Amino acid sequence: MSESIFLLSLWVLGVCLIGFVVCPKVTSRQSGSRRVLRCLAVLAGVGIPVLGLVTMQHGPWVGLLSLVGGFALLVMSMARTAPQPDTSPS
């Protein structure tokens, strides 16, 4: 396995840990949402160079598949941690 695919798998593991394990346990909406956005910004900042390395070593199609997969993980983790609207009757 090449180092770019290894780094990509570590990045995916980080997204899964932060987005699906750590962030849903946040209790305060205001400070929690800022922390979630900060974590996702760091993950995106790390993921972009890893995506470039994957594309450089394995070609544009593997890079495109990695981009779509990473985007799907980030969107799913943001959807899980978004504050839900209050639908209780007044």
C-alpha positions in Angstrom: 0.0 0.0 0.0 1.4 3.4 -0.9 1.9 6.1 1.6 -0.8 8.3 0.1 -3.5 5.6 0.4 -2.3 5.0 4.0 -2.6 8.8 4.8 -6.0 8.8 3.2 -7.2 5.9 5.3 -5.9 7.7 8.5 -7.8 10.8 7.4 -11.0 8.8 7.0 -10.5 7.3 10.4 -10.1 10.8 11.8 -13.3 12.0 10.2 -15.2 9.0 11.5 -13.9 9.4 15.0 -14.5 13.1 15.2 -17.7 13.2 13.2 -19.5 10.2 14.5 -18.0 9.5 18.0 -16.8 12.7 19.5 -19.2 15.4 18.1 -22.6 13.8 18.9 -21.5 13.7 22.6 -21.3 17.5 22.7 -24.1 18.9 25.0 -23.9 22.7 24.5 -25.2 23.7 21.1 -23.4 27.0 20.8 -19.9 26.0 22.0 -20.3 22.5 20.6 -21.2 23.7 17.1 -18.1 26.0 17.0 -15.9 23.1 18.2 -17.4 20.8 15.5 -16.8 23.4 12.8 -13.3 23.9 14.0 -12.6 20.1 13.9 -14.1 19.8 10.4 -12.0 22.8 9.2 -8.9 21.1 10.5 -9.9 17.8 8.8 -10.5 19.7 5.5 -7.2 21.5 5.8 -5.4 18.1 6.3 -7.5 16.3 3.7 -6.8 18.7 0.8 -3.0 18.0 0.6 -3.6 14.3 1.1 -6.1 14.4 -1.8 -3.4 16.1 -3.9 -0.9 13.4 -3.0 -3.4 10.6 -3.9 -4.2 12.3 -7.2 -0.5 12.8 -8.0 0.5 9.1 -7.2 -2.6 7.3 -8.5 -4.2 9.5 -11.2 -7.2 11.7 -11.5 -9.9 8.9 -11.3 -8.7 7.7 -7.9 -8.3 11.3 -6.8 -11.9 12.0 -7.9 -13.2 9.0 -6.1 -11.3 10.0 -2.9 -12.8 13.5 -3.2 -16.3 12.3 -3.5 -15.8 9.8 -0.6 -14.3 12.5 1.6 -17.0 15.0 0.8 -19.7 12.4 1.6 -18.1 11.7 5.0 -17.8 15.4 5.9 -21.4 16.0 4.9 -22.7 13.1 6.9 -20.8 14.1 9.9 -22.0 17.7 9.7 -25.6 16.5 9.2 -25.4 14.3 12.4 -24.0 17.2 14.5 -26.3 20.0 13.2 -28.7 21.3 15.9 -32.2 20.0 15.3 -35.1 22.5 15.2 -37.5 22.5 18.1 -40.7 21.0 16.8 -42.6 20.7 20.1 -46.1 22.4 20.1 -46.2 25.7 21.9 
